[in-house]
């Protein structure tokens, strides 16, 4: 794979994280695993190119389902494609929960 191809695949991963994942969850629920038809339909709804559909298949299908949907030449890349996708999924931040007897809370957050 050339450097340009890797760059394009990375851009596709970023787009899929921002648009394809939310579209799939909205249309088909948050189960995590989707069918090839659902993925293709969501790609069309989002206006995304199917050029890197193997990335979408790897991100949203089990390995067994990926083997039935993707080209045989892409089978060895399943783990790498999946890792690339999840590399761009944002980590949800959380705030520290303070105990009710914390003086910072008792005084309205001001000292």
C-alpha positions, 0 to 999 in steps of 0.5 A, a space after each residue: 500500500 502506498 503512502 497516499 493510499 494509507 493517507 486516504 484510508 485514514 481520512 476515510 476512517 475519520 469520516 466513517 467515525 464522524 458520519 457513518 457510525 452515528 448514521 448506523 446507530 440512528 437507523 438500526 440501533 446501537 447493537 454494534 454489528 450490522 449487515 453489509 446491506 445496512 452498511 451500504 445503505 448508511 454509506 449512501 445516506 451519508 454521501 460517503 464513497 464506497 471506495 473503502 467499504 472494507 474499512 466499514 465492514 471491518 469496523 461494524 462486522 464480526 470477523 466471520 461476517 467480514 469474511 463473507 462480505 469483503 474480498 478474500 484479499 482483504 481478509 488478512 487486513 481485518 484487525 488492522 482496518 478495525 484498529 484504524 477505525 477505532 483509533 479515531 473514535 473519540 474517548 468519552 471524557 468524564 468528570 470526577 464525581 465528588 462526594 456530597 461532603 466535599 467542601 468544594 460542593 458545600 460552598 457552591 463550588 467557591 472558596 
